[in-house]
Amino acid sequence: MKKKVLLMGKSGSGKTSMRSIIFANYIARDTRRLGATIDVEHSHVRFLGNLVLNLWDCGGQEAFMENYFASQRDNIFRNVEVLIYVFDVESRELEKDMHYYQSCLEAILQNSPEAKIFCLIHKMDLVQEDQRDLIFREREENLQRLSKPLDCTCFRTSIWDETLYKAWSSIVYMLIPNVKELECSLTNFADIIDADEVLLFERATFLVISHTERRPHRDPHRFEKVSNIIKQFKLSCSKLAAQFQSMEVRNSNFAAFIDVFTSNTYVMVVTSDSTIPSAATLMNMKNARKHFEKLEKLSESQSSMGVR
């Protein structure tokens, strides 16, 4: 089940860096050695079982952009499931950026009117912290107005913090065909084992694809922080020729368990009962694994039959 995803934006806006961090296991500081994208780079990312993202990273140099809207218009913008447009928050050519974005929207309306539109206001770490909310709200309002009649969802992002994972998790979440069934099953699982929270991560990217929360938590960015931390730890393990399998974190306030779940996912169970034995939680996770593997297989068979 292929989903065509267009990644567009002006040259230097940070498209290839974010793609490399999410899908190619780069860390932020290593993206400095990446070169500019020439024309269109295609990659197929098997994301969750039968879900394949057909990612088109489109170079943002002016000559390429003009070519996309002229001779390549139908090829680029046909059968698009998602358009992700990246804006450099410090761009000095905002008017030109908006012109190209509106040209993309016109081509999408003609060729893929059902496509979902996401705008990433990127490099927000370069903005003074006390100005970030105001600048993001202004850009978001402007983009949503310019995008009509299409709906546009905006995210603030930076490769240096958890915001990048939050944005991409939200985008991929909308592409998973049986996400509501996953959430329902996670809720039942959490109720049975009396967990505060259960998270499901995609195995390769460690993006959060589903979760359930039974007790409120004060940190709204905790999912993305965990994704970022675990992915960096996995990379450290691989450099030592070791393979990350599981992790347990415990203190006086909580216990958290992360382990391989299905062939495509990791699971994280968090409980405020820090005295719970590890063996009990791991056994519960093992017992739940069969049910979630069946859900994955059902989703794959539905996708292959064209059921949405």
N, C-alpha and C positions, 0 to 999 in steps of 0.2 A: 504494500500500500504506500505508494510514493506521494509525498506532499511537496510541491514546488514552492520554495522559499526564496524570494528575492532580497538580497542584502545590498542596499544602495546608499549613496551619500557621496559628498565631495571627497576628492582625493585628500588623504591625510586626516580624515575625520575619525579614524580608528576602527574601521570595519574589520579589517583582516586581523588586527590585534585581538579583538574580542572573539572572533571566530576561532582563532588559534588557542586562546585560553579555554574556551568552553569545549571545543571538540578535538583539539590536538595536544592537550596536556602541557601547554606552555604555562610558565609563570610570568607575572606581569613584567618583571625587569628584562626577561629574555625577548619580549616582543620588539624591543628597540632595533634588533638586527633584521627584522622583516622588511622586505622591499615593497614597493608599490605594486598593486595588482594591475596587470596588463589585460585590458579588455575584460573578459569574463572567466573566472575560475570556477569550475564545476566540482562539487564533491557530493558523494552520497554517504550520508551518515545513518547507519542502522541504529535507531534510537531505542525502541522498546519492542522487542520481538519483531513483529511484522511491519512496524512503522519505520519508513525510511524517509529522511529529509533530503530532498533533492535541492541542495543549497547552491544558489547562483550568487557568487560574490562578484559584484560588478564594479570594475575600476571607475574611479570618480574623476579622472582627468577630463577636461572640458571637451576634447575631441571625441572621447569615448561616449560621454553623456549625449552629445549631439547625435552621434551615430545610433544610439539606442532608440532615440525618438524618430529617427528617419528610416534608414534602411533595415534596422533590426527590430522595429517596433512590434510586429506580430510575434516574432520568435521569442523575444524577451518577455513580453507581458501576457502571453496566452497561457491559460491553465494555471494561473498563480493562485496558490492557497493563502499565502501570507506575503505581505510587503513589509520589510523592516527598513525604515529610512533613518540614517544616522546623521545627526547634526553636531558639529563641533561647537560647543557653547561659546568659545572664544573666536569664532570665525569673524573675519572683518569683511566678508562678502555675504552678509545675511540676505540681502535682496536677491542675489544670484542663487543662493541656496534655496530660497523659497520658490524662485522661478522653476528650478529643476524639480523640486518636490511637486509643484502643481502640474508640471508636465507628466510626471510619473502617475499622478492621480488620474489625469485625463486618459492616459493609455490604459490604466487599470479599469476605468469605467467602461471603456470600449471593449476590452478583451477579457477581463476577469472581474465582473461587477460584484461577485460574491466574496472576493478576497478580503481578508482581515488586514487592517492597517495598523502598524505600530511605529511610533516615532521615538527614537532614543536621543535624549539630550545628553550628549556624551562629554567626557573630560570634566565633569563637575568638580573634581578635586582641585582644579585650577581656579575655581571661584572662591572668594572669601566665604568662610562658613556661615557668617551671619547674613549673607546675601543670597544663599542658595535657594531657599524656599521661595523668595520673591521672584528671582529670575526664572526659576522653573515654572512657577504659576503663570507668569507673563507669556513665556514661550508656549506652554500648554494651551492656554486660552487662544492664542493666535493661531496655532496649528489646528486646533479643533474647528475654529471658524473657517479657516482656509480649506479644510478637508471636506466640508459639506458638498454634496449630500452623503458622502461616505463617513462612517464613524472612525475616529482615530483614538487609539490609546497611547498615552505618553508615559515614558519612564525616564528618570534621571539615572545616569550610569557613570561608572568609572571603573577602569581595570584594576584600581588599587584598593577597592573595598568590596563589600558584599552586594552592592547595588546591581552589579553586572549579572550575578547569579539570580537575583530576584526577578529582573526583567526577563531573562531567557527562560527561567522556570515558568513564569506566567504565560509566556508565548507558547511554549511546548505543551503546557497544561491544556490549552485550548485545542490542541491537535490530537490528543489521546482519545480514541473512540469510546472507551467504556469507563471514563474517569469517575462517573457517579457511582457505578457499581464498586469500583475500587474503594471509594470513600466510605460507602455504606459498610463494606466488609471490614475496613479498618476500624470503623466505629464499633462494630460488634466485637471485634478482637480486643479493642481497648477496654470495653465494658467487661468482658469475660475475665481479663487478667488484672482489672482495676489499675490500668496505667493512666498517668496524667495525660500522656500524649504519645501518638505513634506516627512516625514519618516514613514515607516510602521514597527512596532515592533511585534514580536511574543509574545502572551499574557503571557505565563507561564515563558519563559526564558528571555524575553525582549531583545532578539537578533534582530538586524536590518535585515530585510529580503528583503526590497525594499525601494528605495528612488528616488526622483527626485530633481534636483538642478537648479534653474533658474538664480541665481546670485552666483558668486564664493565666497567661504569662505576661510579664511586664515588658519583655523585649520583642517588638514586632519584627525585628530583623534576624532573629535567632536561626531560622532555617538556612538562610543564605550564609550566615557566619559559619554554621556547621559544615555546609557544602564546601566552603572555601578552605576551612581548616583540614577537613578529612582529605580533600583532593591534594592539598600540599603535602600531607603526611603520606598519602599513597605514592606520590612522586618521589619523596625521600626514600621510601621503602624500595622502589624500583631501582634507584641508583645504587642501592646496596645489594641488588639481585635478590631481594626479598619480596614476597607477595603479601599485600594487605588482605587480611581475612576478617578480623573482628576487633572490637575495641570495647573496653568497659571503663566508665568513669564514675567515681563514687566520692561523695563528701557527706557532711552531716545533713544536707538539705535534700539531696536527690541521688538516684542511681540511674545511669544511662547505659544502654547496651546497643551496640551497632554490630550487625552481622550480615553475611551474605544471606539473601532470602530466596528469591527465585533465580532462574538463569539470567534474568535481565535487571534485577533489583537488589538493593540493600534495604534493610529495615532498621529503624532506630526506635527503641522503646524507652520512655522516660517515666520514672515513678518517683513520687515523693517519699516512699517507704525505702529508705536507704539500707534497711536491714534485710531486705529480701535476698535470699540466696541466689547466686548467679545461676546455679544449675536449674532452679525452678523457672526462671525467665527464659533461659536458653531452650528448655524443654517446650515451653509454651510457643516460642517462636518456631521451633521445629515442627510442632503439631499443626500450626497455622499454615506452614509453607505449602502443603499439598493443596489446600483450598485456593490460595493465590496463584499457584501454578495452573490450576484448572481455569481460573479467570483469564489468565494470559492466553492459554491455548484457545479458549472460546473466542477471545477477541481476535486472535490471529485467523481463526477459521471464518469468522464473520467478515473480516476485512478481505480475505481472499475470495469470498463469495460476493463481495460488493455491498455488504450490509453496513449501513452507517448508523 
